[in-house]
Amino acid sequence: MQIDRHTFDDPLVTRSTTRTQSSGSFEGPRSILRRGDDEEERVSKGESDAEGLYFPISPFMIYPEAYGEFAVFVRKGKNLILFTRQGEQFTKNHKAILHQNGIQELYIQSSQKPDYDRYLEEHLGMVLADEAVPLAVRSKVLYHHATSVLGEIFESSRHDLSAGSMEKLKNIVRSSWHFFSNSDALRSMAPILSHGYGVHTHSVNVFIYCAAILDSWKMSIEERLKTELGAILHDIGKATLPRVILNKHGRLNSEERDLMKMHPVRGVGMCSMLHIGQTVMHSVLFHHEKLDGSGYPAGLRDSAIPLCARIIAVVDAFDTFTSERYFYADPLSAHQALTFLQEEMSGWYDKGVITQFGKKLREAEID
Ligand SMILES: [Fe+2]
């Protein structure tokens, strides 16, 4: 394998936070849902022309007793029919109607995505812990929500990270606690992990791998949550770098590489006003340290590198090797990447972490 291990961290970044968009036609909706006329509402053609774009959600996201501050539509042929109005409370009857009619997708207007995102934030923990919701659905909800939140943070945070952004990230980490205790969680996540260039999708991948490792690691719950928060935040300093560098296709020159190497220190600077604790700070600052002292920014060695940073360093490198952003070599398979970490980079990374990660990957049948 021809790999230049001194430049593998050079990223390429594109914004890939997308949801499938669906446009609806609203001519002649007829209820297939056997609802009363008073509950059925036709969306005017003018409105459909004005908006035009919708995104799909799973019917599992309709939680009885919850209020949807957004209108929900169902598809009938080429038409989208209003199912619940904005501000309407969902009921068990709504769930039953969807189930009885075999509805697989619901639609929300793209203009109401912020309202849906707030709803999702509020109910994320409930969704992820709900054993009645298929694991594949929960995996998609978690991945799409986390990449969406992180994508917005990377786009909007050039200097300080806001307290609101930090709360959103904490909510994702806390809400996924129960989800990762399912031994099939990583297996379910694997098919939907992005292997593209996005720094935000990379950060979510690192968080997911980290959470999978820590599920069976002897560590306090408090420390585990802080390490996972550190994982999702580890590259936040890249938000301060010029987009021309982040988006560059090809090798960085030495000047660009020097700038890139500033991202751990800049990341800590972005979080300095938020009192996020030592573990998170260490994760951001030291995730490019190497056991042999050749890393940056401090050149720490061996156990002087905090455990959180040693764990993140392994999964960070793994995700880089298996992604397309590793632009001067084809992406490695999971097995190849793990072998490379073990055999050719053994002086850099914590063997115990690699062993535990390999075990999790095999259990999840990721090879
Ligand atoms: Fe990094």
Residues whose N, C-alpha, C, O or C-beta is under 5 A from the ligand:
A	BS01	LIG	H234 D235
